Amino acid sequence: RDEIDGNAPGIKSGVFIIKNLRDSTLYGENIKDGKFHVQGVLPETGFYIMNITDDADKSSRDNHFEIYLEDGKYHIETKQGKLYRYPNITSPSNTQKELSAYYTIVNEQSAAAHAKFNPVNLELDKKTNSSSRAQYSMLINKLSEAQKNEANEGFEAYKQFTKQYPQNSISAHLMAEMDYESKPAEYFAIYNSFSAE
C-alpha cells in the first residue's frame, strides 16, 4: 500500500497529481488550505511524475517533478511561493532519497538562474501583444540566454551530484533525460565515473 500526505503552505486551492511515465493519472487529489492526502495500491515500484499546482498561480501548472514510489508512507512539503522548486520528500525509499539529494543540489545551483529566467518569462507574457518587434526580439533573446544559463546550472548540479554520491543508482536514469548530446565529452566523463550499479 502507498500513502502520501503533504503540506503546501500558501495554497488555498490546488491539485496534487501523480502520473506514470505514459502520462496516465495514478493519483489525483485537491489541495485544500495547504493540505492533501492520497492512499491506494501502487501498481508497480518506479519513477513517476508529480505535479503540485496552485489555482491562483497559472505558472505552477508547468512544474513537473520526478518521484520514485514504492510501498510506504511519503510526506511532501513545498516551499511557499516557490512551487518551481523540488519539494522536500520524506520516504522509506533509498532511490527517492537519492532523487531528493539530486534535486536539492539542482534547487541550490539553479536558484540564481531561475531568478533571472522567471521575470523575463513573465515580462514576455505581459508584452506579447503590446511590444514592438524590436522589443519583443530583445525579450526573446534575454529569455533564450536565461534558459541557457538555467540549462548550464542543471548540468553543473548533475556533475556535483555524481561527485558527492558516486555510488548512487540513479545517475544513468537522470542522464537519459538530459541533453547529453550538447556536451558529449563532459557527459562521457561523468558516464565513465558511474558505479557498476
C-alpha positions, 0 to 999 in steps of 0.5 A, a space after each residue: 500500500 502507498 500513502 502520501 500526505 503533504 503540506 503546501 503552505 500558501 495554497 488555498 486551492 490546488 491539485 496534487 497529481 501523480 502520473 506514470 511515465 505514459 502520462 496516465 493519472 495514478 493519483 489525483 487529489 485537491 489541495 485544500 488550505 495547504 493540505 492533501 492526502 492520497 492512499 491506494 495500491 501502487 501498481 508497480 515500484 518506479 519513477 513517476 511524475 508529480 505535479 503540485 499546482 496552485 489555482 491562483 498561480 497559472 505558472 505552477 501548472 508547468 512544474 513537473 517533478 520526478 518521484 520514485 514510489 514504492 510501498 510506504 508512507 511519503 510526506 511532501 512539503 513545498 516551499 511557499 511561493 516557490 512551487 518551481 522548486 523540488 519539494 522536500 520528500 520524506 520516504 522509506 525509499 533509498 532511490 527517492 532519497 537519492 532523487 531528493 539529494 539530486 534535486 536539492 543540489 539542482 534547487 541550490 545551483 539553479 536558484 540564481 538562474 531561475 531568478 533571472 529566467 522567471 521575470 523575463 518569462 513573465 515580462 514576455 507574457 505581459 508584452 506579447 501583444 503590446 511590444 514592438 518587434 524590436 522589443 519583443 526580439 530583445 525579450 526573446 533573446 534575454 529569455 533564450 540566454 536565461 534558459 541557457 544559463 538555467 540549462 548550464 546550472 542543471 548540468 553543473 548540479 548533475 556533475 556535483 551530484 555524481 561527485 558527492 554520491 558516486 555510488 548512487 543508482 540513479 545517475 544513468 536514469 537522470 542522464 537519459 533525460 538530459 541533453 547529453 548530446 550538447 556536451 558529449 565529452 563532459 557527459 562521457 566523463 561523468 558516464 565513465 565515473 558511474 558505479 557498476 550499479 
